[in-house]
Amino acid sequence: MGLFKRRTVGKPGEWYYCLEHGVVEEGPECPAKNRFGPYATREEASHAMETARERNLEWETDPRWHDAPKRGDDDAPR
Protein backbone atom coordinates (compact mmCIF):
# COMPACT_ATOMS: atom_id res chain seq x y z
CA MET A 1 0.00 0.00 0.00
CA GLY A 2 1.41 3.39 -1.00
CA LEU A 3 2.01 6.24 1.36
CA PHE A 4 -0.16 8.63 -0.58
CA LYS A 5 -3.56 7.75 -1.91
CA ARG A 6 -4.99 9.74 -4.77
CA ARG A 7 -8.31 11.05 -3.59
CA THR A 8 -10.69 10.57 -6.49
CA VAL A 9 -13.94 11.37 -4.72
CA GLY A 10 -14.43 14.74 -3.11
CA LYS A 11 -16.20 15.50 0.08
CA PRO A 12 -19.77 16.72 -0.27
CA GLY A 13 -19.74 20.50 -0.23
CA GLU A 14 -16.25 20.91 -1.73
CA TRP A 15 -16.49 22.87 -4.94
CA TYR A 16 -13.73 23.43 -7.49
CA TYR A 17 -13.33 25.37 -10.71
CA CYS A 18 -11.66 23.31 -13.45
CA LEU A 19 -9.31 25.49 -15.47
CA GLU A 20 -9.02 22.96 -18.30
CA HIS A 21 -12.74 22.47 -18.87
CA GLY A 22 -14.00 25.83 -17.55
CA VAL A 23 -16.64 24.24 -15.35
CA VAL A 24 -17.54 23.99 -11.67
CA GLU A 25 -17.26 20.51 -10.22
CA GLU A 26 -18.11 19.04 -6.84
CA GLY A 27 -15.13 17.22 -5.43
CA PRO A 28 -11.77 16.95 -7.16
CA GLU A 29 -12.60 15.41 -10.52
CA CYS A 30 -9.65 16.89 -12.40
CA PRO A 31 -5.97 16.97 -11.32
CA ALA A 32 -4.97 19.66 -8.82
CA LYS A 33 -2.81 21.43 -11.41
CA ASN A 34 -5.98 22.15 -13.41
CA ARG A 35 -8.27 23.52 -10.73
CA PHE A 36 -8.91 26.29 -8.23
CA GLY A 37 -10.46 25.48 -4.87
CA PRO A 38 -11.90 24.16 -2.74
CA TYR A 39 -14.68 26.68 -2.35
CA ALA A 40 -17.49 26.49 0.17
CA THR A 41 -20.26 26.91 -2.40
CA ARG A 42 -20.94 26.29 -6.06
CA GLU A 43 -21.51 30.05 -6.45
CA GLU A 44 -18.04 30.90 -5.10
CA ALA A 45 -16.45 28.35 -7.43
CA SER A 46 -18.31 29.78 -10.41
CA HIS A 47 -16.63 33.15 -9.76
CA ALA A 48 -13.13 31.67 -9.39
CA MET A 49 -11.64 33.41 -12.42
CA GLU A 50 -13.09 36.78 -11.41
CA THR A 51 -11.75 36.32 -7.88
CA ALA A 52 -8.32 35.44 -9.26
CA ARG A 53 -8.30 38.54 -11.51
CA GLU A 54 -9.24 40.77 -8.55
CA ARG A 55 -6.54 39.25 -6.34
CA ASN A 56 -3.93 39.59 -9.08
CA LEU A 57 -4.84 43.25 -9.57
CA GLU A 58 -4.59 43.87 -5.83
CA TRP A 59 -1.16 42.24 -5.76
CA GLU A 60 0.07 44.11 -8.84
CA THR A 61 -0.95 47.48 -7.40
CA ASP A 62 0.13 46.83 -3.79
CA PRO A 63 3.19 48.99 -3.08
CA ARG A 64 4.36 46.55 -0.40
CA TRP A 65 5.10 43.97 -3.12
CA HIS A 66 7.16 46.24 -5.36
CA ASP A 67 10.63 47.52 -4.69
CA ALA A 68 10.43 51.28 -4.85
CA PRO A 69 13.69 53.16 -5.29
CA LYS A 70 14.93 54.64 -2.03
CA ARG A 71 15.97 58.26 -1.70
CA GLY A 72 19.36 58.85 -3.18
CA ASP A 73 19.31 55.55 -5.11
CA ASP A 74 18.75 57.37 -8.40
CA ASP A 75 22.46 58.18 -8.62
CA ALA A 76 23.66 54.73 -7.54
CA PRO A 77 25.53 52.70 -10.19
CA ARG A 78 23.71 49.69 -11.55
PDB file of N, CA, C and O in Angstrom, chain B, residues numbered from 101:
ATOM      1  N   MET B 101       0.838  -1.171   0.000  1.00  0.00           N
ATOM      2  CA  MET B 101       0.000   0.000   0.000  1.00  0.00           C
ATOM      3  C   MET B 101       0.884   1.235   0.000  1.00  0.00           C
ATOM      4  O   MET B 101       1.814   1.325   0.802  1.00  0.00           O
ATOM      5  N   GLY B 102       0.614   2.187  -0.881  1.00  0.00           N
ATOM      6  CA  GLY B 102       1.413   3.387  -0.995  1.00  0.00           C
ATOM      7  C   GLY B 102       1.174   4.357   0.144  1.00  0.00           C
ATOM      8  O   GLY B 102       0.155   4.307   0.834  1.00  0.00           O
ATOM      9  N   LEU B 103       2.130   5.227   0.318  1.00  0.00           N
ATOM     10  CA  LEU B 103       2.007   6.239   1.360  1.00  0.00           C
ATOM     11  C   LEU B 103       0.911   7.252   1.060  1.00  0.00           C
ATOM     12  O   LEU B 103       0.200   7.706   1.957  1.00  0.00           O
ATOM     13  N   PHE B 104       0.790   7.593  -0.200  1.00  0.00           N
ATOM     14  CA  PHE B 104      -0.162   8.631  -0.581  1.00  0.00           C
ATOM     15  C   PHE B 104      -1.228   8.030  -1.473  1.00  0.00           C
ATOM     16  O   PHE B 104      -0.925   7.411  -2.493  1.00  0.00           O
ATOM     17  N   LYS B 105      -2.455   8.214  -1.087  1.00  0.00           N
ATOM     18  CA  LYS B 105      -3.564   7.751  -1.908  1.00  0.00           C
ATOM     19  C   LYS B 105      -4.101   8.927  -2.695  1.00  0.00           C
ATOM     20  O   LYS B 105      -4.253  10.026  -2.162  1.00  0.00           O
ATOM     21  N   ARG B 106      -4.380   8.698  -3.938  1.00  0.00           N
ATOM     22  CA  ARG B 106      -4.990   9.739  -4.766  1.00  0.00           C
ATOM     23  C   ARG B 106      -6.475   9.765  -4.423  1.00  0.00           C
ATOM     24  O   ARG B 106      -7.189   8.774  -4.581  1.00  0.00           O
ATOM     25  N   ARG B 107      -6.911  10.906  -3.957  1.00  0.00           N
ATOM     26  CA  ARG B 107      -8.312  11.049  -3.590  1.00  0.00           C
ATOM     27  C   ARG B 107      -9.105  11.340  -4.858  1.00  0.00           C
ATOM     28  O   ARG B 107      -8.961  12.405  -5.458  1.00  0.00           O
ATOM     29  N   THR B 108      -9.924  10.406  -5.255  1.00  0.00           N
ATOM     30  CA  THR B 108     -10.687  10.574  -6.485  1.00  0.00           C
ATOM     31  C   THR B 108     -12.094  11.088  -6.234  1.00  0.00           C
ATOM     32  O   THR B 108     -12.720  11.647  -7.135  1.00  0.00           O
ATOM     33  N   VAL B 109     -12.587  10.911  -5.045  1.00  0.00           N
ATOM     34  CA  VAL B 109     -13.940  11.367  -4.723  1.00  0.00           C
ATOM     35  C   VAL B 109     -13.834  12.499  -3.713  1.00  0.00           C
ATOM     36  O   VAL B 109     -13.184  12.361  -2.676  1.00  0.00           O
ATOM     37  N   GLY B 110     -14.475  13.613  -4.021  1.00  0.00           N
ATOM     38  CA  GLY B 110     -14.426  14.744  -3.112  1.00  0.00           C
ATOM     39  C   GLY B 110     -15.429  14.607  -1.993  1.00  0.00           C
ATOM     40  O   GLY B 110     -16.326  13.765  -2.024  1.00  0.00           O
ATOM     41  N   LYS B 111     -15.254  15.444  -1.026  1.00  0.00           N
ATOM     42  CA  LYS B 111     -16.205  15.499   0.079  1.00  0.00           C
ATOM     43  C   LYS B 111     -17.420  16.300  -0.367  1.00  0.00           C
ATOM     44  O   LYS B 111     -17.277  17.274  -1.107  1.00  0.00           O
ATOM     45  N   PRO B 112     -18.592  15.916   0.062  1.00  0.00           N
ATOM     46  CA  PRO B 112     -19.769  16.717  -0.265  1.00  0.00           C
ATOM     47  C   PRO B 112     -19.572  18.154   0.229  1.00  0.00           C
ATOM     48  O   PRO B 112     -19.144  18.377   1.361  1.00  0.00           O
ATOM     49  N   GLY B 113     -19.881  19.097  -0.611  1.00  0.00           N
ATOM     50  CA  GLY B 113     -19.738  20.496  -0.232  1.00  0.00           C
ATOM     51  C   GLY B 113     -18.414  21.115  -0.622  1.00  0.00           C
ATOM     52  O   GLY B 113     -18.217  22.310  -0.403  1.00  0.00           O
ATOM     53  N   GLU B 114     -17.494  20.345  -1.196  1.00  0.00           N
ATOM     54  CA  GLU B 114     -16.246  20.908  -1.729  1.00  0.00           C
ATOM     55  C   GLU B 114     -16.463  21.206  -3.203  1.00  0.00           C
ATOM     56  O   GLU B 114     -16.788  20.317  -3.990  1.00  0.00           O
ATOM     57  N   TRP B 115     -16.281  22.442  -3.557  1.00  0.00           N
ATOM     58  CA  TRP B 115     -16.491  22.865  -4.942  1.00  0.00           C
ATOM     59  C   TRP B 115     -15.181  23.368  -5.524  1.00  0.00           C
ATOM     60  O   TRP B 115     -14.399  24.031  -4.842  1.00  0.00           O
ATOM     61  N   TYR B 116     -14.950  23.053  -6.776  1.00  0.00           N
ATOM     62  CA  TYR B 116     -13.732  23.434  -7.486  1.00  0.00           C
ATOM     63  C   TYR B 116     -14.097  24.040  -8.833  1.00  0.00           C
ATOM     64  O   TYR B 116     -15.171  23.786  -9.379  1.00  0.00           O
ATOM     65  N   TYR B 117     -13.176  24.851  -9.358  1.00  0.00           N
ATOM     66  CA  TYR B 117     -13.329  25.371 -10.713  1.00  0.00           C
ATOM     67  C   TYR B 117     -12.241  24.728 -11.552  1.00  0.00           C
ATOM     68  O   TYR B 117     -11.056  24.902 -11.267  1.00  0.00           O
ATOM     69  N   CYS B 118     -12.621  23.992 -12.574  1.00  0.00           N
ATOM     70  CA  CYS B 118     -11.664  23.310 -13.451  1.00  0.00           C
ATOM     71  C   CYS B 118     -11.185  24.293 -14.512  1.00  0.00           C
ATOM     72  O   CYS B 118     -11.979  24.795 -15.308  1.00  0.00           O
ATOM     73  N   LEU B 119      -9.895  24.561 -14.518  1.00  0.00           N
ATOM     74  CA  LEU B 119      -9.312  25.492 -15.475  1.00  0.00           C
ATOM     75  C   LEU B 119      -9.268  24.910 -16.882  1.00  0.00           C
ATOM     76  O   LEU B 119      -9.382  25.645 -17.862  1.00  0.00           O
ATOM     77  N   GLU B 120      -9.105  23.608 -16.986  1.00  0.00           N
ATOM     78  CA  GLU B 120      -9.018  22.960 -18.298  1.00  0.00           C
ATOM     79  C   GLU B 120     -10.365  22.936 -19.007  1.00  0.00           C
ATOM     80  O   GLU B 120     -10.447  23.208 -20.204  1.00  0.00           O
ATOM     81  N   HIS B 121     -11.421  22.611 -18.267  1.00  0.00           N
ATOM     82  CA  HIS B 121     -12.739  22.469 -18.869  1.00  0.00           C
ATOM     83  C   HIS B 121     -13.627  23.701 -18.688  1.00  0.00           C
ATOM     84  O   HIS B 121     -14.655  23.828 -19.353  1.00  0.00           O
ATOM     85  N   GLY B 122     -13.232  24.611 -17.786  1.00  0.00           N
ATOM     86  CA  GLY B 122     -14.005  25.830 -17.551  1.00  0.00           C
ATOM     87  C   GLY B 122     -15.348  25.582 -16.892  1.00  0.00           C
ATOM     88  O   GLY B 122     -16.326  26.277 -17.169  1.00  0.00           O
ATOM     89  N   VAL B 123     -15.389  24.581 -16.012  1.00  0.00           N
ATOM     90  CA  VAL B 123     -16.642  24.243 -15.345  1.00  0.00           C
ATOM     91  C   VAL B 123     -16.433  24.096 -13.844  1.00  0.00           C
ATOM     92  O   VAL B 123     -15.319  23.870 -13.372  1.00  0.00           O
ATOM     93  N   VAL B 124     -17.532  24.228 -13.109  1.00  0.00           N
ATOM     94  CA  VAL B 124     -17.536  23.994 -11.669  1.00  0.00           C
ATOM     95  C   VAL B 124     -17.797  22.516 -11.453  1.00  0.00           C
ATOM     96  O   VAL B 124     -18.647  21.922 -12.115  1.00  0.00           O
ATOM     97  N   GLU B 125     -17.059  21.927 -10.520  1.00  0.00           N
ATOM     98  CA  GLU B 125     -17.260  20.515 -10.215  1.00  0.00           C
ATOM     99  C   GLU B 125     -17.275  20.307  -8.705  1.00  0.00           C
ATOM    100  O   GLU B 125     -16.575  21.000  -7.968  1.00  0.00           O
ATOM    101  N   GLU B 126     -18.063  19.365  -8.262  1.00  0.00           N
ATOM    102  CA  GLU B 126     -18.106  19.044  -6.836  1.00  0.00           C
ATOM    103  C   GLU B 126     -17.111  17.927  -6.588  1.00  0.00           C
ATOM    104  O   GLU B 126     -17.176  16.862  -7.201  1.00  0.00           O
ATOM    105  N   GLY B 127     -16.193  18.195  -5.680  1.00  0.00           N
ATOM    106  CA  GLY B 127     -15.133  17.218  -5.426  1.00  0.00           C
ATOM    107  C   GLY B 127     -14.052  17.343  -6.480  1.00  0.00           C
ATOM    108  O   GLY B 127     -14.293  17.901  -7.550  1.00  0.00           O
ATOM    109  N   PRO B 128     -12.872  16.835  -6.197  1.00  0.00           N
ATOM    110  CA  PRO B 128     -11.769  16.954  -7.159  1.00  0.00           C
ATOM    111  C   PRO B 128     -11.880  15.918  -8.277  1.00  0.00           C
ATOM    112  O   PRO B 128     -11.414  14.787  -8.133  1.00  0.00           O
ATOM    113  N   GLU B 129     -12.492  16.309  -9.379  1.00  0.00           N
ATOM    114  CA  GLU B 129     -12.603  15.406 -10.516  1.00  0.00           C
ATOM    115  C   GLU B 129     -11.376  15.501 -11.415  1.00  0.00           C
ATOM    116  O   GLU B 129     -10.939  14.496 -11.976  1.00  0.00           O
ATOM    117  N   CYS B 130     -10.822  16.690 -11.555  1.00  0.00           N
ATOM    118  CA  CYS B 130      -9.645  16.893 -12.401  1.00  0.00           C
ATOM    119  C   CYS B 130      -8.396  17.028 -11.524  1.00  0.00           C
ATOM    120  O   CYS B 130      -8.510  17.288 -10.326  1.00  0.00           O
ATOM    121  N   PRO B 131      -7.208  16.853 -12.109  1.00  0.00           N
ATOM    122  CA  PRO B 131      -5.972  16.973 -11.324  1.00  0.00           C
ATOM    123  C   PRO B 131      -5.830  18.360 -10.684  1.00  0.00           C
ATOM    124  O   PRO B 131      -6.342  19.350 -11.207  1.00  0.00           O
ATOM    125  N   ALA B 132      -5.142  18.415  -9.567  1.00  0.00           N
ATOM    126  CA  ALA B 132      -4.970  19.663  -8.816  1.00  0.00           C
ATOM    127  C   ALA B 132      -4.354  20.769  -9.665  1.00  0.00           C
ATOM    128  O   ALA B 132      -4.683  21.942  -9.490  1.00  0.00           O
ATOM    129  N   LYS B 133      -3.469  20.406 -10.578  1.00  0.00           N
ATOM    130  CA  LYS B 133      -2.815  21.430 -11.406  1.00  0.00           C
ATOM    131  C   LYS B 133      -3.804  22.142 -12.329  1.00  0.00           C
ATOM    132  O   LYS B 133      -3.490  23.199 -12.878  1.00  0.00           O
ATOM    133  N   ASN B 134      -4.985  21.573 -12.500  1.00  0.00           N
ATOM    134  CA  ASN B 134      -5.976  22.147 -13.406  1.00  0.00           C
ATOM    135  C   ASN B 134      -7.182  22.745 -12.705  1.00  0.00           C
ATOM    136  O   ASN B 134      -8.219  22.949 -13.337  1.00  0.00           O
ATOM    137  N   ARG B 135      -7.070  23.032 -11.412  1.00  0.00           N
ATOM    138  CA  ARG B 135      -8.266  23.522 -10.730  1.00  0.00           C
ATOM    139  C   ARG B 135      -7.935  24.552  -9.652  1.00  0.00           C
ATOM    140  O   ARG B 135      -6.827  24.597  -9.116  1.00  0.00           O
ATOM    141  N   PHE B 136      -8.935  25.371  -9.359  1.00  0.00           N
ATOM    142  CA  PHE B 136      -8.909  26.290  -8.229  1.00  0.00           C
ATOM    143  C   PHE B 136      -9.869  25.744  -7.194  1.00  0.00           C
ATOM    144  O   PHE B 136     -10.907  25.184  -7.547  1.00  0.00           O
ATOM    145  N   GLY B 137      -9.540  25.898  -5.916  1.00  0.00           N
ATOM    146  CA  GLY B 137     -10.461  25.476  -4.872  1.00  0.00           C
ATOM    147  C   GLY B 137      -9.741  24.737  -3.776  1.00  0.00           C
ATOM    148  O   GLY B 137      -8.521  24.581  -3.835  1.00  0.00           O
ATOM    149  N   PRO B 138     -10.448  24.289  -2.800  1.00  0.00           N
ATOM    150  CA  PRO B 138     -11.896  24.163  -2.744  1.00  0.00           C
ATOM    151  C   PRO B 138     -12.578  25.454  -2.314  1.00  0.00           C
ATOM    152  O   PRO B 138     -11.998  26.291  -1.623  1.00  0.00           O
ATOM    153  N   TYR B 139     -13.806  25.584  -2.740  1.00  0.00           N
ATOM    154  CA  TYR B 139     -14.677  26.683  -2.352  1.00  0.00           C
ATOM    155  C   TYR B 139     -15.829  26.112  -1.530  1.00  0.00           C
ATOM    156  O   TYR B 139     -16.169  24.935  -1.654  1.00  0.00           O
ATOM    157  N   ALA B 140     -16.411  26.938  -0.711  1.00  0.00           N
ATOM    158  CA  ALA B 140     -17.492  26.488   0.172  1.00  0.00           C
ATOM    159  C   ALA B 140     -18.804  26.270  -0.573  1.00  0.00           C
ATOM    160  O   ALA B 140     -19.620  25.441  -0.171  1.00  0.00           O
ATOM    161  N   THR B 141     -19.006  27.018  -1.662  1.00  0.00           N
ATOM    162  CA  THR B 141     -20.265  26.908  -2.397  1.00  0.00           C
ATOM    163  C   THR B 141     -20.009  26.829  -3.895  1.00  0.00           C
ATOM    164  O   THR B 141     -18.945  27.202  -4.389  1.00  0.00           O
ATOM    165  N   ARG B 142     -21.008  26.338  -4.593  1.00  0.00           N
ATOM    166  CA  ARG B 142     -20.940  26.290  -6.062  1.00  0.00           C
ATOM    167  C   ARG B 142     -20.819  27.718  -6.622  1.00  0.00           C
ATOM    168  O   ARG B 142     -20.094  27.955  -7.589  1.00  0.00           O
ATOM    169  N   GLU B 143     -21.528  28.648  -6.009  1.00  0.00           N
ATOM    170  CA  GLU B 143     -21.511  30.049  -6.453  1.00  0.00           C
ATOM    171  C   GLU B 143     -20.098  30.635  -6.367  1.00  0.00           C
ATOM    172  O   GLU B 143     -19.634  31.276  -7.310  1.00  0.00           O
ATOM    173  N   GLU B 144     -19.420  30.417  -5.245  1.00  0.00           N
ATOM    174  CA  GLU B 144     -18.039  30.904  -5.102  1.00  0.00           C
ATOM    175  C   GLU B 144     -17.146  30.310  -6.179  1.00  0.00           C
ATOM    176  O   GLU B 144     -16.348  31.023  -6.787  1.00  0.00           O
ATOM    177  N   ALA B 145     -17.273  29.020  -6.417  1.00  0.00           N
ATOM    178  CA  ALA B 145     -16.448  28.354  -7.428  1.00  0.00           C
ATOM    179  C   ALA B 145     -16.724  28.903  -8.819  1.00  0.00           C
ATOM    180  O   ALA B 145     -15.815  28.996  -9.643  1.00  0.00           O
ATOM    181  N   SER B 146     -17.969  29.266  -9.084  1.00  0.00           N
ATOM    182  CA  SER B 146     -18.312  29.782 -10.410  1.00  0.00           C
ATOM    183  C   SER B 146     -17.676  31.149 -10.673  1.00  0.00           C
ATOM    184  O   SER B 146     -17.557  31.563 -11.826  1.00  0.00           O
ATOM    185  N   HIS B 147     -17.272  31.841  -9.624  1.00  0.00           N
ATOM    186  CA  HIS B 147     -16.626  33.150  -9.758  1.00  0.00           C
ATOM    187  C   HIS B 147     -15.114  33.063  -9.554  1.00  0.00           C
ATOM    188  O   HIS B 147     -14.472  34.079  -9.287  1.00  0.00           O
ATOM    189  N   ALA B 148     -14.546  31.885  -9.672  1.00  0.00           N
ATOM    190  CA  ALA B 148     -13.125  31.670  -9.389  1.00  0.00           C
ATOM    191  C   ALA B 148     -12.219  32.535 -10.257  1.00  0.00           C
ATOM    192  O   ALA B 148     -11.261  33.121  -9.751  1.00  0.00           O
ATOM    193  N   MET B 149     -12.497  32.624 -11.532  1.00  0.00           N
ATOM    194  CA  MET B 149     -11.639  33.406 -12.423  1.00  0.00           C
ATOM    195  C   MET B 149     -11.729  34.903 -12.104  1.00  0.00           C
ATOM    196  O   MET B 149     -10.720  35.607 -12.142  1.00  0.00           O
ATOM    197  N   GLU B 150     -12.914  35.380 -11.795  1.00  0.00           N
ATOM    198  CA  GLU B 150     -13.093  36.780 -11.413  1.00  0.00           C
ATOM    199  C   GLU B 150     -12.344  37.073 -10.110  1.00  0.00           C
ATOM    200  O   GLU B 150     -11.679  38.102  -9.985  1.00  0.00           O
ATOM    201  N   THR B 151     -12.457  36.168  -9.153  1.00  0.00           N
ATOM    202  CA  THR B 151     -11.754  36.320  -7.876  1.00  0.00           C
ATOM    203  C   THR B 151     -10.241  36.344  -8.107  1.00  0.00           C
ATOM    204  O   THR B 151      -9.534  37.150  -7.501  1.00  0.00           O
ATOM    205  N   ALA B 152      -9.752  35.480  -8.965  1.00  0.00           N
ATOM    206  CA  ALA B 152      -8.319  35.438  -9.262  1.00  0.00           C
ATOM    207  C   ALA B 152      -7.860  36.743  -9.915  1.00  0.00           C
ATOM    208  O   ALA B 152      -6.807  37.274  -9.563  1.00  0.00           O
ATOM    209  N   ARG B 153      -8.648  37.265 -10.870  1.00  0.00           N
ATOM    210  CA  ARG B 153      -8.299  38.542 -11.512  1.00  0.00           C
ATOM    211  C   ARG B 153      -8.237  39.670 -10.491  1.00  0.00           C
ATOM    212  O   ARG B 153      -7.316  40.485 -10.520  1.00  0.00           O
ATOM    213  N   GLU B 154      -9.218  39.721  -9.585  1.00  0.00           N
ATOM    214  CA  GLU B 154      -9.242  40.769  -8.554  1.00  0.00           C
ATOM    215  C   GLU B 154      -8.031  40.654  -7.635  1.00  0.00           C
ATOM    216  O   GLU B 154      -7.405  41.661  -7.302  1.00  0.00           O
ATOM    217  N   ARG B 155      -7.702  39.440  -7.225  1.00  0.00           N
ATOM    218  CA  ARG B 155      -6.542  39.251  -6.344  1.00  0.00           C
ATOM    219  C   ARG B 155      -5.248  39.597  -7.050  1.00  0.00           C
ATOM    220  O   ARG B 155      -4.352  40.184  -6.444  1.00  0.00           O
ATOM    221  N   ASN B 156      -5.136  39.242  -8.318  1.00  0.00           N
ATOM    222  CA  ASN B 156      -3.931  39.585  -9.078  1.00  0.00           C
ATOM    223  C   ASN B 156      -3.783  41.093  -9.200  1.00  0.00           C
ATOM    224  O   ASN B 156      -2.681  41.623  -9.061  1.00  0.00           O
ATOM    225  N   LEU B 157      -4.884  41.788  -9.461  1.00  0.00           N
ATOM    226  CA  LEU B 157      -4.837  43.246  -9.574  1.00  0.00           C
ATOM    227  C   LEU B 157      -4.426  43.875  -8.242  1.00  0.00           C
ATOM    228  O   LEU B 157      -3.620  44.804  -8.213  1.00  0.00           O
ATOM    229  N   GLU B 158      -4.980  43.368  -7.146  1.00  0.00           N
ATOM    230  CA  GLU B 158      -4.591  43.872  -5.825  1.00  0.00           C
ATOM    231  C   GLU B 158      -3.092  43.681  -5.600  1.00  0.00           C
ATOM    232  O   GLU B 158      -2.412  44.582  -5.108  1.00  0.00           O
ATOM    233  N   TRP B 159      -2.591  42.522  -5.958  1.00  0.00           N
ATOM    234  CA  TRP B 159      -1.165  42.241  -5.762  1.00  0.00           C
ATOM    235  C   TRP B 159      -0.306  43.140  -6.646  1.00  0.00           C
ATOM    236  O   TRP B 159       0.704  43.679  -6.193  1.00  0.00           O
ATOM    237  N   GLU B 160      -0.708  43.301  -7.908  1.00  0.00           N
ATOM    238  CA  GLU B 160       0.068  44.106  -8.844  1.00  0.00           C
ATOM    239  C   GLU B 160       0.120  45.577  -8.455  1.00  0.00           C
ATOM    240  O   GLU B 160       1.082  46.270  -8.784  1.00  0.00           O
ATOM    241  N   THR B 161      -0.902  46.059  -7.759  1.00  0.00           N
ATOM    242  CA  THR B 161      -0.946  47.482  -7.398  1.00  0.00           C
ATOM    243  C   THR B 161      -0.593  47.722  -5.927  1.00  0.00           C
ATOM    244  O   THR B 161      -0.666  48.859  -5.460  1.00  0.00           O
ATOM    245  N   ASP B 162      -0.220  46.691  -5.203  1.00  0.00           N
ATOM    246  CA  ASP B 162       0.133  46.825  -3.790  1.00  0.00           C
ATOM    247  C   ASP B 162       1.587  47.284  -3.675  1.00  0.00           C
ATOM    248  O   ASP B 162       2.496  46.549  -4.060  1.00  0.00           O
ATOM    249  N   PRO B 163       1.815  48.481  -3.154  1.00  0.00           N
ATOM    250  CA  PRO B 163       3.188  48.995  -3.076  1.00  0.00           C
ATOM    251  C   PRO B 163       4.094  48.155  -2.176  1.00  0.00           C
ATOM    252  O   PRO B 163       5.316  48.214  -2.314  1.00  0.00           O
ATOM    253  N   ARG B 164       3.525  47.383  -1.269  1.00  0.00           N
ATOM    254  CA  ARG B 164       4.359  46.546  -0.396  1.00  0.00           C
ATOM    255  C   ARG B 164       5.043  45.418  -1.162  1.00  0.00           C
ATOM    256  O   ARG B 164       6.019  44.848  -0.675  1.00  0.00           O
ATOM    257  N   TRP B 165       4.545  45.088  -2.356  1.00  0.00           N
ATOM    258  CA  TRP B 165       5.101  43.972  -3.117  1.00  0.00           C
ATOM    259  C   TRP B 165       6.052  44.425  -4.219  1.00  0.00           C
ATOM    260  O   TRP B 165       6.576  43.603  -4.971  1.00  0.00           O
ATOM    261  N   HIS B 166       6.272  45.724  -4.312  1.00  0.00           N
ATOM    262  CA  HIS B 166       7.156  46.242  -5.359  1.00  0.00           C
ATOM    263  C   HIS B 166       8.277  47.030  -4.715  1.00  0.00           C
ATOM    264  O   HIS B 166       8.059  47.817  -3.794  1.00  0.00           O
ATOM    265  N   ASP B 167       9.469  46.807  -5.211  1.00  0.00           N
ATOM    266  CA  ASP B 167      10.626  47.522  -4.685  1.00  0.00           C
ATOM    267  C   ASP B 167      10.651  48.927  -5.270  1.00  0.00           C
ATOM    268  O   ASP B 167      10.917  49.122  -6.456  1.00  0.00           O
ATOM    269  N   ALA B 168      10.371  49.887  -4.423  1.00  0.00           N
ATOM    270  CA  ALA B 168      10.429  51.281  -4.847  1.00  0.00           C
ATOM    271  C   ALA B 168      11.845  51.793  -4.606  1.00  0.00           C
ATOM    272  O   ALA B 168      12.467  51.444  -3.604  1.00  0.00           O
ATOM    273  N   PRO B 169      12.356  52.618  -5.517  1.00  0.00           N
ATOM    274  CA  PRO B 169      13.694  53.158  -5.290  1.00  0.00           C
ATOM    275  C   PRO B 169      13.724  54.013  -4.030  1.00  0.00           C
ATOM    276  O   PRO B 169      12.809  54.797  -3.774  1.00  0.00           O
ATOM    277  N   LYS B 170      14.777  53.853  -3.256  1.00  0.00           N
ATOM    278  CA  LYS B 170      14.931  54.638  -2.031  1.00  0.00           C
ATOM    279  C   LYS B 170      15.549  55.985  -2.382  1.00  0.00           C
ATOM    280  O   LYS B 170      16.154  56.150  -3.442  1.00  0.00           O
ATOM    281  N   ARG B 171      15.388  56.936  -1.482  1.00  0.00           N
ATOM    282  CA  ARG B 171      15.971  58.260  -1.705  1.00  0.00           C
ATOM    283  C   ARG B 171      17.469  58.155  -1.928  1.00  0.00           C
ATOM    284  O   ARG B 171      18.169  57.450  -1.201  1.00  0.00           O
ATOM    285  N   GLY B 172      17.945  58.845  -2.917  1.00  0.00           N
ATOM    286  CA  GLY B 172      19.360  58.847  -3.183  1.00  0.00           C
ATOM    287  C   GLY B 172      19.811  57.672  -4.037  1.00  0.00           C
ATOM    288  O   GLY B 172      20.967  57.640  -4.460  1.00  0.00           O
ATOM    289  N   ASP B 173      18.943  56.710  -4.303  1.00  0.00           N
ATOM    290  CA  ASP B 173      19.313  55.555  -5.109  1.00  0.00           C
ATOM    291  C   ASP B 173      19.330  55.873  -6.598  1.00  0.00           C
ATOM    292  O   ASP B 173      19.833  55.083  -7.397  1.00  0.00           O
ATOM    293  N   ASP B 174      18.785  57.020  -6.975  1.00  0.00           N
ATOM    294  CA  ASP B 174      18.745  57.368  -8.397  1.00  0.00           C
ATOM    295  C   ASP B 174      20.145  57.524  -8.989  1.00  0.00           C
ATOM    296  O   ASP B 174      20.362  57.266 -10.173  1.00  0.00           O
ATOM    297  N   ASP B 175      21.096  57.950  -8.146  1.00  0.00           N
ATOM    298  CA  ASP B 175      22.457  58.179  -8.621  1.00  0.00           C
ATOM    299  C   ASP B 175      23.351  56.955  -8.434  1.00  0.00           C
ATOM    300  O   ASP B 175      24.505  56.965  -8.861  1.00  0.00           O
ATOM    301  N   ALA B 176      22.845  55.928  -7.815  1.00  0.00           N
ATOM    302  CA  ALA B 176      23.658  54.731  -7.541  1.00  0.00           C
ATOM    303  C   ALA B 176      23.955  53.990  -8.845  1.00  0.00           C
ATOM    304  O   ALA B 176      23.095  53.888  -9.720  1.00  0.00           O
ATOM    305  N   PRO B 177      25.185  53.471  -8.965  1.00  0.00           N
ATOM    306  CA  PRO B 177      25.527  52.699 -10.189  1.00  0.00           C
ATOM    307  C   PRO B 177      24.748  51.388 -10.218  1.00  0.00           C
ATOM    308  O   PRO B 177      24.421  50.816  -9.178  1.00  0.00           O
ATOM    309  N   ARG B 178      24.470  50.942 -11.394  1.00  0.00           N
ATOM    310  CA  ARG B 178      23.709  49.685 -11.547  1.00  0.00           C
ATOM    311  C   ARG B 178      24.536  48.619 -12.167  1.00  0.00           C
ATOM    312  O   ARG B 178      24.056  47.504 -12.368  1.00  0.00           O
TER     313      ARG B 178
END
